[in-house]
Amino acid sequence: MSKLTVSFYVLSASKAQDFLGFICQLTQTALNKSTQSLVILADNEQLLSELDEALWAFDAASFIPHQRLSASNSEAMASTDKNSAAPVLLASQLPPDFSGIVINTTPRPINDYIPSTSNALPSRLLEIILPDDASVAQGRHKYKHYQQLGYELTHFKV
């Protein structure tokens, strides 16, 4: 990975209560500010399903176009036209050759979700930290990890 910009979003208790809504809002903001595709990384199927539903229902007048990737169709996507993919992908691993924005909802650094055979090179990483002690500790671990890799780090309390 080259110089990656990582933004940590430390959620308040009220924002954490609407975790899915915050992710949808952050996704919409990222799409509005960039032409890059976006992957929402989650390490459990229940969260992926909840995100899938939330993105369809986020705005009463519209929805956020997205596609859910399984491990098998993530591989297939590498050989398809990148322009045919939805602008937002839900995945448990980064697709091969992915170079856009990543929202990481997992407890581990993003590097753990990039297969060693992949050429994925995200341009921007958005880390979401919940206000509970375990999430804060995981966030600190990720911050130190990214700092050691020389990434550009910022954080926001929301």
CNS distance restraints for C-alpha pairs under 8 A (distance, minus, plus):
assign (resid   1 and name CA) (resid 121 and name CA) 5.58 0.50 0.50
assign (resid   1 and name CA) (resid 122 and name CA) 7.69 0.50 0.50
assign (resid   2 and name CA) (resid 121 and name CA) 7.45 0.50 0.50
assign (resid   3 and name CA) (resid 150 and name CA) 7.03 0.50 0.50
assign (resid   3 and name CA) (resid 151 and name CA) 5.48 0.50 0.50
assign (resid   3 and name CA) (resid 152 and name CA) 7.01 0.50 0.50
assign (resid   4 and name CA) (resid 122 and name CA) 7.27 0.50 0.50
assign (resid   4 and name CA) (resid 123 and name CA) 5.95 0.50 0.50
assign (resid   4 and name CA) (resid 124 and name CA) 5.93 0.50 0.50
assign (resid   4 and name CA) (resid 125 and name CA) 7.29 0.50 0.50
assign (resid   4 and name CA) (resid 151 and name CA) 5.07 0.50 0.50
assign (resid   4 and name CA) (resid 152 and name CA) 6.14 0.50 0.50
assign (resid   5 and name CA) (resid 123 and name CA) 7.06 0.50 0.50
assign (resid   5 and name CA) (resid 124 and name CA) 5.12 0.50 0.50
assign (resid   5 and name CA) (resid 125 and name CA) 6.22 0.50 0.50
assign (resid   5 and name CA) (resid 151 and name CA) 5.97 0.50 0.50
assign (resid   5 and name CA) (resid 152 and name CA) 4.69 0.50 0.50
assign (resid   5 and name CA) (resid 153 and name CA) 6.07 0.50 0.50
assign (resid   5 and name CA) (resid 154 and name CA) 7.90 0.50 0.50
assign (resid   6 and name CA) (resid 124 and name CA) 6.11 0.50 0.50
assign (resid   6 and name CA) (resid 125 and name CA) 4.67 0.50 0.50
assign (resid   6 and name CA) (resid 126 and name CA) 5.86 0.50 0.50
assign (resid   6 and name CA) (resid 127 and name CA) 7.16 0.50 0.50
assign (resid   6 and name CA) (resid 146 and name CA) 7.96 0.50 0.50
assign (resid   6 and name CA) (resid 151 and name CA) 6.83 0.50 0.50
assign (resid   6 and name CA) (resid 152 and name CA) 6.02 0.50 0.50
assign (resid   6 and name CA) (resid 153 and name CA) 4.94 0.50 0.50
assign (resid   6 and name CA) (resid 154 and name CA) 6.34 0.50 0.50
assign (resid   7 and name CA) (resid 125 and name CA) 6.28 0.50 0.50
assign (resid   7 and name CA) (resid 126 and name CA) 4.91 0.50 0.50
assign (resid   7 and name CA) (resid 127 and name CA) 6.04 0.50 0.50
assign (resid   7 and name CA) (resid 153 and name CA) 5.95 0.50 0.50
assign (resid   7 and name CA) (resid 154 and name CA) 4.78 0.50 0.50
assign (resid   7 and name CA) (resid 155 and name CA) 5.36 0.50 0.50
assign (resid   7 and name CA) (resid 156 and name CA) 7.44 0.50 0.50
assign (resid   8 and name CA) (resid 126 and name CA) 6.01 0.50 0.50
assign (resid   8 and name CA) (resid 127 and name CA) 4.67 0.50 0.50
assign (resid   8 and name CA) (resid 128 and name CA) 5.99 0.50 0.50
assign (resid   8 and name CA) (resid 129 and name CA) 6.98 0.50 0.50
assign (resid   8 and name CA) (resid 153 and name CA) 7.70 0.50 0.50
assign (resid   8 and name CA) (resid 154 and name CA) 6.20 0.50 0.50
assign (resid   8 and name CA) (resid 155 and name CA) 4.39 0.50 0.50
assign (resid   8 and name CA) (resid 156 and name CA) 6.12 0.50 0.50
assign (resid   9 and name CA) (resid 126 and name CA) 7.26 0.50 0.50
assign (resid   9 and name CA) (resid 127 and name CA) 6.03 0.50 0.50
assign (resid   9 and name CA) (resid 128 and name CA) 4.93 0.50 0.50
assign (resid   9 and name CA) (resid 129 and name CA) 5.93 0.50 0.50
assign (resid   9 and name CA) (resid 155 and name CA) 5.88 0.50 0.50
assign (resid   9 and name CA) (resid 156 and name CA) 4.97 0.50 0.50
assign (resid   9 and name CA) (resid 157 and name CA) 5.97 0.50 0.50
assign (resid   9 and name CA) (resid 158 and name CA) 6.56 0.50 0.50
assign (resid  10 and name CA) (resid 128 and name CA) 6.27 0.50 0.50
assign (resid  10 and name CA) (resid 129 and name CA) 4.73 0.50 0.50
assign (resid  10 and name CA) (resid 130 and name CA) 6.24 0.50 0.50
assign (resid  10 and name CA) (resid 131 and name CA) 6.97 0.50 0.50
assign (resid  10 and name CA) (resid 155 and name CA) 7.27 0.50 0.50
assign (resid  10 and name CA) (resid 156 and name CA) 6.07 0.50 0.50
assign (resid  10 and name CA) (resid 157 and name CA) 4.78 0.50 0.50
assign (resid  10 and name CA) (resid 158 and name CA) 6.04 0.50 0.50
assign (resid  11 and name CA) (resid  15 and name CA) 5.62 0.50 0.50
assign (resid  11 and name CA) (resid  16 and name CA) 5.72 0.50 0.50
assign (resid  11 and name CA) (resid 128 and name CA) 7.26 0.50 0.50
assign (resid  11 and name CA) (resid 129 and name CA) 6.01 0.50 0.50
assign (resid  11 and name CA) (resid 130 and name CA) 5.30 0.50 0.50
assign (resid  11 and name CA) (resid 131 and name CA) 5.96 0.50 0.50
assign (resid  11 and name CA) (resid 157 and name CA) 6.11 0.50 0.50
assign (resid  11 and name CA) (resid 158 and name CA) 5.06 0.50 0.50
assign (resid  12 and name CA) (resid  16 and name CA) 6.07 0.50 0.50
assign (resid  12 and name CA) (resid 130 and name CA) 7.43 0.50 0.50
assign (resid  12 and name CA) (resid 131 and name CA) 6.14 0.50 0.50
assign (resid  12 and name CA) (resid 157 and name CA) 7.12 0.50 0.50
assign (resid  12 and name CA) (resid 158 and name CA) 5.84 0.50 0.50
assign (resid  13 and name CA) (resid  17 and name CA) 6.39 0.50 0.50
assign (resid  13 and name CA) (resid 130 and name CA) 7.85 0.50 0.50
assign (resid  13 and name CA) (resid 131 and name CA) 6.16 0.50 0.50
assign (resid  14 and name CA) (resid  18 and name CA) 7.07 0.50 0.50
assign (resid  15 and name CA) (resid  19 and name CA) 6.31 0.50 0.50
assign (resid  15 and name CA) (resid  22 and name CA) 6.74 0.50 0.50
assign (resid  15 and name CA) (resid 158 and name CA) 7.12 0.50 0.50
assign (resid  16 and name CA) (resid  22 and name CA) 7.90 0.50 0.50
assign (resid  16 and name CA) (resid 130 and name CA) 6.07 0.50 0.50
assign (resid  16 and name CA) (resid 131 and name CA) 7.18 0.50 0.50
assign (resid  18 and name CA) (resid  22 and name CA) 6.19 0.50 0.50
assign (resid  19 and name CA) (resid  23 and name CA) 6.35 0.50 0.50
assign (resid  20 and name CA) (resid  24 and name CA) 6.23 0.50 0.50
assign (resid  20 and name CA) (resid  50 and name CA) 7.67 0.50 0.50
assign (resid  20 and name CA) (resid  51 and name CA) 6.47 0.50 0.50
assign (resid  20 and name CA) (resid  54 and name CA) 6.58 0.50 0.50
assign (resid  21 and name CA) (resid  25 and name CA) 6.10 0.50 0.50
assign (resid  21 and name CA) (resid  54 and name CA) 7.29 0.50 0.50
assign (resid  21 and name CA) (resid  58 and name CA) 7.17 0.50 0.50
assign (resid  22 and name CA) (resid  26 and name CA) 6.03 0.50 0.50
assign (resid  23 and name CA) (resid  27 and name CA) 5.97 0.50 0.50
assign (resid  24 and name CA) (resid  28 and name CA) 6.14 0.50 0.50
assign (resid  24 and name CA) (resid  54 and name CA) 7.17 0.50 0.50
assign (resid  24 and name CA) (resid  55 and name CA) 6.08 0.50 0.50
assign (resid  24 and name CA) (resid  58 and name CA) 6.53 0.50 0.50
assign (resid  25 and name CA) (resid  29 and name CA) 6.16 0.50 0.50
assign (resid  26 and name CA) (resid  30 and name CA) 6.11 0.50 0.50
assign (resid  27 and name CA) (resid  31 and name CA) 6.17 0.50 0.50
assign (resid  27 and name CA) (resid  38 and name CA) 7.80 0.50 0.50
assign (resid  28 and name CA) (resid  32 and name CA) 6.11 0.50 0.50
assign (resid  28 and name CA) (resid  64 and name CA) 7.20 0.50 0.50
assign (resid  29 and name CA) (resid  33 and name CA) 6.27 0.50 0.50
assign (resid  30 and name CA) (resid  34 and name CA) 6.04 0.50 0.50
assign (resid  31 and name CA) (resid  35 and name CA) 6.63 0.50 0.50
assign (resid  31 and name CA) (resid  36 and name CA) 7.36 0.50 0.50
assign (resid  31 and name CA) (resid  37 and name CA) 7.64 0.50 0.50
assign (resid  31 and name CA) (resid  38 and name CA) 7.73 0.50 0.50
assign (resid  31 and name CA) (resid  87 and name CA) 7.99 0.50 0.50
assign (resid  36 and name CA) (resid  87 and name CA) 7.59 0.50 0.50
assign (resid  36 and name CA) (resid 100 and name CA) 5.22 0.50 0.50
assign (resid  36 and name CA) (resid 101 and name CA) 6.76 0.50 0.50
assign (resid  37 and name CA) (resid  86 and name CA) 7.84 0.50 0.50
assign (resid  37 and name CA) (resid  87 and name CA) 4.71 0.50 0.50
assign (resid  37 and name CA) (resid  88 and name CA) 5.98 0.50 0.50
assign (resid  37 and name CA) (resid  89 and name CA) 7.93 0.50 0.50
assign (resid  37 and name CA) (resid  99 and name CA) 8.00 0.50 0.50
assign (resid  37 and name CA) (resid 100 and name CA) 5.18 0.50 0.50
assign (resid  37 and name CA) (resid 101 and name CA) 6.38 0.50 0.50
assign (resid  38 and name CA) (resid  87 and name CA) 6.19 0.50 0.50
assign (resid  38 and name CA) (resid  88 and name CA) 4.84 0.50 0.50
assign (resid  38 and name CA) (resid  89 and name CA) 6.24 0.50 0.50
assign (resid  38 and name CA) (resid 100 and name CA) 5.62 0.50 0.50
assign (resid  38 and name CA) (resid 101 and name CA) 4.62 0.50 0.50
assign (resid  38 and name CA) (resid 102 and name CA) 5.64 0.50 0.50
assign (resid  38 and name CA) (resid 103 and name CA) 7.53 0.50 0.50
assign (resid  39 and name CA) (resid  88 and name CA) 5.71 0.50 0.50
assign (resid  39 and name CA) (resid  89 and name CA) 4.64 0.50 0.50
assign (resid  39 and name CA) (resid  90 and name CA) 5.79 0.50 0.50
assign (resid  39 and name CA) (resid  91 and name CA) 6.83 0.50 0.50
assign (resid  39 and name CA) (resid  94 and name CA) 7.38 0.50 0.50
assign (resid  39 and name CA) (resid 100 and name CA) 7.57 0.50 0.50
assign (resid  39 and name CA) (resid 101 and name CA) 6.34 0.50 0.50
assign (resid  39 and name CA) (resid 102 and name CA) 4.84 0.50 0.50
assign (resid  39 and name CA) (resid 103 and name CA) 6.26 0.50 0.50
assign (resid  40 and name CA) (resid  88 and name CA) 7.36 0.50 0.50
assign (resid  40 and name CA) (resid  89 and name CA) 6.20 0.50 0.50
assign (resid  40 and name CA) (resid  90 and name CA) 4.99 0.50 0.50
assign (resid  40 and name CA) (resid  91 and name CA) 6.35 0.50 0.50
assign (resid  40 and name CA) (resid 102 and name CA) 5.86 0.50 0.50
assign (resid  40 and name CA) (resid 103 and name CA) 4.73 0.50 0.50
assign (resid  40 and name CA) (resid 104 and name CA) 6.19 0.50 0.50
assign (resid  40 and name CA) (resid 105 and name CA) 7.34 0.50 0.50
assign (resid  41 and name CA) (resid  90 and name CA) 6.25 0.50 0.50
assign (resid  41 and name CA) (resid  91 and name CA) 5.23 0.50 0.50
assign (resid  41 and name CA) (resid  92 and name CA) 5.48 0.50 0.50
assign (resid  41 and name CA) (resid  93 and name CA) 6.70 0.50 0.50
assign (resid  41 and name CA) (resid  94 and name CA) 7.37 0.50 0.50
assign (resid  41 and name CA) (resid 102 and name CA) 6.91 0.50 0.50
assign (resid  41 and name CA) (resid 103 and name CA) 6.02 0.50 0.50
assign (resid  41 and name CA) (resid 104 and name CA) 4.94 0.50 0.50
assign (resid  41 and name CA) (resid 105 and name CA) 5.92 0.50 0.50
assign (resid  41 and name CA) (resid 106 and name CA) 6.79 0.50 0.50
assign (resid  42 and name CA) (resid  47 and name CA) 6.67 0.50 0.50
assign (resid  42 and name CA) (resid  48 and name CA) 6.25 0.50 0.50
assign (resid  42 and name CA) (resid  90 and name CA) 7.47 0.50 0.50
assign (resid  42 and name CA) (resid  91 and name CA) 6.28 0.50 0.50
assign (resid  42 and name CA) (resid  92 and name CA) 5.18 0.50 0.50
assign (resid  42 and name CA) (resid 104 and name CA) 6.78 0.50 0.50
assign (resid  42 and name CA) (resid 105 and name CA) 5.37 0.50 0.50
assign (resid  42 and name CA) (resid 106 and name CA) 5.44 0.50 0.50
assign (resid  43 and name CA) (resid  47 and name CA) 7.83 0.50 0.50
assign (resid  43 and name CA) (resid  48 and name CA) 7.99 0.50 0.50
assign (resid  43 and name CA) (resid  92 and name CA) 5.14 0.50 0.50
assign (resid  43 and name CA) (resid 105 and name CA) 7.76 0.50 0.50
assign (resid  43 and name CA) (resid 106 and name CA) 5.78 0.50 0.50
assign (resid  44 and name CA) (resid  48 and name CA) 6.49 0.50 0.50
assign (resid  44 and name CA) (resid  92 and name CA) 7.35 0.50 0.50
assign (resid  45 and name CA) (resid  49 and name CA) 6.15 0.50 0.50
assign (resid  46 and name CA) (resid  50 and name CA) 6.18 0.50 0.50
assign (resid  47 and name CA) (resid  51 and name CA) 5.99 0.50 0.50
assign (resid  48 and name CA) (resid  52 and name CA) 6.07 0.50 0.50
assign (resid  48 and name CA) (resid  68 and name CA) 7.82 0.50 0.50
assign (resid  48 and name CA) (resid  90 and name CA) 6.58 0.50 0.50
assign (resid  48 and name CA) (resid  91 and name CA) 7.40 0.50 0.50
assign (resid  49 and name CA) (resid  53 and name CA) 6.40 0.50 0.50
assign (resid  50 and name CA) (resid  54 and name CA) 6.07 0.50 0.50
assign (resid  51 and name CA) (resid  55 and name CA) 5.98 0.50 0.50
assign (resid  51 and name CA) (resid  90 and name CA) 7.90 0.50 0.50
assign (resid  52 and name CA) (resid  56 and name CA) 6.67 0.50 0.50
assign (resid  52 and name CA) (resid  66 and name CA) 7.81 0.50 0.50
assign (resid  52 and name CA) (resid  68 and name CA) 7.21 0.50 0.50
assign (resid  52 and name CA) (resid  90 and name CA) 7.50 0.50 0.50
assign (resid  53 and name CA) (resid  57 and name CA) 6.41 0.50 0.50
assign (resid  54 and name CA) (resid  58 and name CA) 5.56 0.50 0.50
assign (resid  55 and name CA) (resid  63 and name CA) 6.23 0.50 0.50
assign (resid  55 and name CA) (resid  64 and name CA) 5.36 0.50 0.50
assign (resid  55 and name CA) (resid  65 and name CA) 7.56 0.50 0.50
assign (resid  55 and name CA) (resid  66 and name CA) 7.55 0.50 0.50
assign (resid  56 and name CA) (resid  63 and name CA) 4.88 0.50 0.50
assign (resid  56 and name CA) (resid  64 and name CA) 6.04 0.50 0.50
assign (resid  56 and name CA) (resid  65 and name CA) 7.40 0.50 0.50
assign (resid  57 and name CA) (resid  62 and name CA) 7.82 0.50 0.50
assign (resid  57 and name CA) (resid  63 and name CA) 6.06 0.50 0.50
assign (resid  58 and name CA) (resid  62 and name CA) 7.58 0.50 0.50
assign (resid  58 and name CA) (resid  63 and name CA) 6.00 0.50 0.50
assign (resid  58 and name CA) (resid  64 and name CA) 7.29 0.50 0.50
assign (resid  59 and name CA) (resid  63 and name CA) 5.79 0.50 0.50
assign (resid  64 and name CA) (resid  88 and name CA) 7.66 0.50 0.50
assign (resid  65 and name CA) (resid  86 and name CA) 6.08 0.50 0.50
assign (resid  65 and name CA) (resid  87 and name CA) 6.53 0.50 0.50
assign (resid  65 and name CA) (resid  88 and name CA) 6.45 0.50 0.50
assign (resid  66 and name CA) (resid  86 and name CA) 5.03 0.50 0.50
assign (resid  66 and name CA) (resid  87 and name CA) 6.14 0.50 0.50
assign (resid  66 and name CA) (resid  88 and name CA) 4.46 0.50 0.50
assign (resid  66 and name CA) (resid  89 and name CA) 5.49 0.50 0.50
assign (resid  66 and name CA) (resid  90 and name CA) 7.33 0.50 0.50
assign (resid  67 and name CA) (resid  85 and name CA) 7.61 0.50 0.50
assign (resid  67 and name CA) (resid  86 and name CA) 5.78 0.50 0.50
assign (resid  67 and name CA) (resid  88 and name CA) 6.42 0.50 0.50
assign (resid  67 and name CA) (resid  89 and name CA) 4.95 0.50 0.50
assign (resid  67 and name CA) (resid  90 and name CA) 6.21 0.50 0.50
assign (resid  68 and name CA) (resid  89 and name CA) 5.71 0.50 0.50
assign (resid  68 and name CA) (resid  90 and name CA) 4.57 0.50 0.50
assign (resid  68 and name CA) (resid  91 and name CA) 6.25 0.50 0.50
assign (resid  69 and name CA) (resid  73 and name CA) 5.82 0.50 0.50
assign (resid  69 and name CA) (resid  74 and name CA) 5.66 0.50 0.50
assign (resid  69 and name CA) (resid  89 and name CA) 6.67 0.50 0.50
assign (resid  69 and name CA) (resid  90 and name CA) 5.84 0.50 0.50
assign (resid  69 and name CA) (resid  91 and name CA) 5.11 0.50 0.50
assign (resid  69 and name CA) (resid  92 and name CA) 7.83 0.50 0.50
assign (resid  70 and name CA) (resid  74 and name CA) 6.01 0.50 0.50
assign (resid  70 and name CA) (resid  91 and name CA) 6.59 0.50 0.50
assign (resid  70 and name CA) (resid  92 and name CA) 7.48 0.50 0.50
assign (resid  71 and name CA) (resid  75 and name CA) 6.74 0.50 0.50
assign (resid  71 and name CA) (resid  92 and name CA) 7.64 0.50 0.50
assign (resid  71 and name CA) (resid  93 and name CA) 7.39 0.50 0.50
assign (resid  72 and name CA) (resid  76 and name CA) 6.64 0.50 0.50
assign (resid  73 and name CA) (resid  77 and name CA) 5.98 0.50 0.50
assign (resid  74 and name CA) (resid  78 and name CA) 6.92 0.50 0.50
assign (resid  74 and name CA) (resid  94 and name CA) 7.95 0.50 0.50
assign (resid  74 and name CA) (resid  95 and name CA) 5.27 0.50 0.50
assign (resid  74 and name CA) (resid  96 and name CA) 7.34 0.50 0.50
assign (resid  75 and name CA) (resid  79 and name CA) 7.65 0.50 0.50
assign (resid  75 and name CA) (resid  95 and name CA) 6.94 0.50 0.50
assign (resid  75 and name CA) (resid  96 and name CA) 6.94 0.50 0.50
assign (resid  76 and name CA) (resid  80 and name CA) 6.81 0.50 0.50
assign (resid  77 and name CA) (resid  81 and name CA) 7.75 0.50 0.50
assign (resid  77 and name CA) (resid  82 and name CA) 7.62 0.50 0.50
assign (resid  77 and name CA) (resid  95 and name CA) 7.37 0.50 0.50
assign (resid  77 and name CA) (resid  96 and name CA) 7.93 0.50 0.50
assign (resid  78 and name CA) (resid  82 and name CA) 8.00 0.50 0.50
assign (resid  78 and name CA) (resid  95 and name CA) 7.12 0.50 0.50
assign (resid  78 and name CA) (resid  96 and name CA) 5.75 0.50 0.50
assign (resid  78 and name CA) (resid  97 and name CA) 6.96 0.50 0.50
assign (resid  80 and name CA) (resid  84 and name CA) 7.69 0.50 0.50
assign (resid  81 and name CA) (resid  85 and name CA) 7.36 0.50 0.50
assign (resid  91 and name CA) (resid  95 and name CA) 7.97 0.50 0.50
assign (resid  92 and name CA) (resid 113 and name CA) 7.34 0.50 0.50
assign (resid  93 and name CA) (resid 113 and name CA) 4.94 0.50 0.50
assign (resid  93 and name CA) (resid 114 and name CA) 6.24 0.50 0.50
assign (resid  93 and name CA) (resid 115 and name CA) 7.67 0.50 0.50
assign (resid  94 and name CA) (resid  98 and name CA) 6.76 0.50 0.50
assign (resid  94 and name CA) (resid 113 and name CA) 6.20 0.50 0.50
assign (resid  94 and name CA) (resid 114 and name CA) 5.58 0.50 0.50
assign (resid  94 and name CA) (resid 115 and name CA) 7.77 0.50 0.50
assign (resid  94 and name CA) (resid 120 and name CA) 6.90 0.50 0.50
assign (resid  95 and name CA) (resid 114 and name CA) 7.98 0.50 0.50
assign (resid  95 and name CA) (resid 118 and name CA) 7.73 0.50 0.50
assign (resid  95 and name CA) (resid 120 and name CA) 6.89 0.50 0.50
assign (resid  96 and name CA) (resid 118 and name CA) 4.88 0.50 0.50
assign (resid  96 and name CA) (resid 119 and name CA) 5.81 0.50 0.50
assign (resid  96 and name CA) (resid 120 and name CA) 5.34 0.50 0.50
assign (resid  97 and name CA) (resid 118 and name CA) 6.37 0.50 0.50
assign (resid  97 and name CA) (resid 119 and name CA) 4.65 0.50 0.50
assign (resid  97 and name CA) (resid 120 and name CA) 4.15 0.50 0.50
assign (resid  97 and name CA) (resid 121 and name CA) 6.74 0.50 0.50
assign (resid  98 and name CA) (resid 119 and name CA) 7.33 0.50 0.50
assign (resid  98 and name CA) (resid 120 and name CA) 4.51 0.50 0.50
assign (resid  98 and name CA) (resid 121 and name CA) 6.01 0.50 0.50
assign (resid  98 and name CA) (resid 122 and name CA) 6.35 0.50 0.50
assign (resid  99 and name CA) (resid 120 and name CA) 5.97 0.50 0.50
assign (resid  99 and name CA) (resid 121 and name CA) 4.79 0.50 0.50
assign (resid  99 and name CA) (resid 122 and name CA) 4.30 0.50 0.50
assign (resid  99 and name CA) (resid 123 and name CA) 5.83 0.50 0.50
assign (resid 100 and name CA) (resid 121 and name CA) 7.64 0.50 0.50
assign (resid 100 and name CA) (resid 122 and name CA) 5.01 0.50 0.50
assign (resid 100 and name CA) (resid 123 and name CA) 5.27 0.50 0.50
assign (resid 100 and name CA) (resid 124 and name CA) 6.74 0.50 0.50
assign (resid 101 and name CA) (resid 122 and name CA) 5.86 0.50 0.50
assign (resid 101 and name CA) (resid 123 and name CA) 5.78 0.50 0.50
assign (resid 101 and name CA) (resid 124 and name CA) 4.76 0.50 0.50
assign (resid 101 and name CA) (resid 125 and name CA) 5.86 0.50 0.50
assign (resid 101 and name CA) (resid 126 and name CA) 7.64 0.50 0.50
assign (resid 102 and name CA) (resid 122 and name CA) 6.73 0.50 0.50
assign (resid 102 and name CA) (resid 124 and name CA) 6.31 0.50 0.50
assign (resid 102 and name CA) (resid 125 and name CA) 4.85 0.50 0.50
assign (resid 102 and name CA) (resid 126 and name CA) 6.06 0.50 0.50
assign (resid 103 and name CA) (resid 125 and name CA) 6.01 0.50 0.50
assign (resid 103 and name CA) (resid 126 and name CA) 4.65 0.50 0.50
assign (resid 103 and name CA) (resid 127 and name CA) 6.01 0.50 0.50
assign (resid 103 and name CA) (resid 128 and name CA) 7.50 0.50 0.50
assign (resid 104 and name CA) (resid 110 and name CA) 6.87 0.50 0.50
assign (resid 104 and name CA) (resid 125 and name CA) 7.18 0.50 0.50
assign (resid 104 and name CA) (resid 126 and name CA) 6.15 0.50 0.50
assign (resid 104 and name CA) (resid 127 and name CA) 5.10 0.50 0.50
assign (resid 104 and name CA) (resid 128 and name CA) 6.58 0.50 0.50
assign (resid 105 and name CA) (resid 127 and name CA) 6.69 0.50 0.50
assign (resid 105 and name CA) (resid 128 and name CA) 5.90 0.50 0.50
assign (resid 107 and name CA) (resid 135 and name CA) 7.16 0.50 0.50
assign (resid 107 and name CA) (resid 138 and name CA) 5.89 0.50 0.50
assign (resid 107 and name CA) (resid 139 and name CA) 7.65 0.50 0.50
assign (resid 108 and name CA) (resid 112 and name CA) 6.76 0.50 0.50
assign (resid 108 and name CA) (resid 138 and name CA) 7.05 0.50 0.50
assign (resid 108 and name CA) (resid 142 and name CA) 6.75 0.50 0.50
assign (resid 109 and name CA) (resid 113 and name CA) 7.81 0.50 0.50
assign (resid 109 and name CA) (resid 142 and name CA) 5.36 0.50 0.50
assign (resid 109 and name CA) (resid 145 and name CA) 7.33 0.50 0.50
assign (resid 109 and name CA) (resid 146 and name CA) 7.84 0.50 0.50
assign (resid 110 and name CA) (resid 114 and name CA) 6.98 0.50 0.50
assign (resid 114 and name CA) (resid 118 and name CA) 6.47 0.50 0.50
assign (resid 114 and name CA) (resid 120 and name CA) 6.89 0.50 0.50
assign (resid 129 and name CA) (resid 135 and name CA) 5.83 0.50 0.50
assign (resid 129 and name CA) (resid 136 and name CA) 6.31 0.50 0.50
assign (resid 129 and name CA) (resid 139 and name CA) 6.09 0.50 0.50
assign (resid 130 and name CA) (resid 135 and name CA) 5.48 0.50 0.50
assign (resid 130 and name CA) (resid 136 and name CA) 6.76 0.50 0.50
assign (resid 131 and name CA) (resid 135 and name CA) 6.66 0.50 0.50
assign (resid 131 and name CA) (resid 136 and name CA) 6.43 0.50 0.50
assign (resid 132 and name CA) (resid 136 and name CA) 6.26 0.50 0.50
assign (resid 133 and name CA) (resid 137 and name CA) 6.16 0.50 0.50
assign (resid 134 and name CA) (resid 138 and name CA) 6.22 0.50 0.50
assign (resid 135 and name CA) (resid 139 and name CA) 5.99 0.50 0.50
assign (resid 136 and name CA) (resid 140 and name CA) 6.23 0.50 0.50
assign (resid 137 and name CA) (resid 141 and name CA) 6.32 0.50 0.50
assign (resid 138 and name CA) (resid 142 and name CA) 6.22 0.50 0.50
assign (resid 139 and name CA) (resid 143 and name CA) 6.06 0.50 0.50
assign (resid 140 and name CA) (resid 144 and name CA) 6.23 0.50 0.50
assign (resid 141 and name CA) (resid 145 and name CA) 6.15 0.50 0.50
assign (resid 142 and name CA) (resid 146 and name CA) 6.09 0.50 0.50
assign (resid 143 and name CA) (resid 147 and name CA) 5.98 0.50 0.50
assign (resid 143 and name CA) (resid 153 and name CA) 7.77 0.50 0.50
assign (resid 144 and name CA) (resid 148 and name CA) 6.15 0.50 0.50
assign (resid 145 and name CA) (resid 149 and name CA) 6.56 0.50 0.50
assign (resid 146 and name CA) (resid 150 and name CA) 6.45 0.50 0.50
assign (resid 146 and name CA) (resid 151 and name CA) 5.58 0.50 0.50
assign (resid 146 and name CA) (resid 153 and name CA) 7.81 0.50 0.50
assign (resid 147 and name CA) (resid 151 and name CA) 5.73 0.50 0.50
assign (resid 147 and name CA) (resid 152 and name CA) 7.56 0.50 0.50
assign (resid 147 and name CA) (resid 153 and name CA) 7.30 0.50 0.50
